[in-house]
């Protein structure tokens, strides 16, 4: 679809205005985000994304609108994996609840820059070398299969091995304690980075790792950089409130990772299908095979719904087998 520079500027301007409103008005004073507040903001971000999707439908028609919605669903689903990391990270560094929103806020700004750069580079490569889409497909298929068959292990966090953290430690001394919401502090005339900065750096590097999976997955739906970028950012914007909403119950979604593995494998095979079917064109089939984006959207929604329902049924079944002990007065 034809997108002018003004569409990009307008979208980025609205996003920055919303973030400024979020930090400068609604979260001007640091506080622990309640479940109720997180639920409201989750609904707000989803509603804004769907409103933007409606705008695409009115402006450009159903095809780009379906592409945006499918990309948004993929990114939103894959972003849930970030929540597991956030829980481990904030627990490891003992980040007070009142400062967690600040870390995730600045993490979003970093994600805007990093993901925008990755998407523009990916779009430019696909424009010059169309066969790269098959490398993306092979990578996603491998990632999905590895995620599906790797053994369940208790996740651990090793921040000392993070390259950004090691780089900061080499050039900037780190204070032993938190200093409120600040990332840098002066002690006895010397500048120190606080542990909160290390948390932010790990959030940024973690997002970059997850983007390596999610961005190629959306390119499997559309090559339009505007759709890829906007669907990515709309999903990421809702990640903070989703974290505060689900952080305490993430362990109950036992089959969610399996669902994400199925989605990654499906998108990877979708990207590879035209190549795999090419040897049979003319003999067994008339044209290369393709899976429509509408069918992809239906498959993704069905897979996520099945994973969530199966997880909740498992929790109920385990609770019935081993009910919690009664609290005696």
Buried (B, 14 or more C-beta within 10 A) or exposed (E): BEBEEEBBEEBBEEBEEBBEEBBEEEBEEBEEBEEEBBBEBBEBBBEBBBEBBEEBBEEBEEBBBBBBBBBBBBBBBBBBBBBBBBBBBBEBBEBBBBBBBBBBBBBBBBBBEBBBEBBEEBBEBBEEEEEBBBBBBBBBBEBBBEBBEEEEEEEEBEBEEBEBBEEBBEEEEEBEEBBEBBBEBEEEEEEBBBBBBBBBBBBBBBBBEBBEBBBBBBBBBBBBBBBBBBBBBBBBBBBBBBBBBBBEEBEBBBBBBBBBBBBBBBBBBBBBBBBEBEEEEEEEEEEEBEBEBBEBBEBBBEBBEBBBEBBBEBBEEEEEEEEEEEEEE
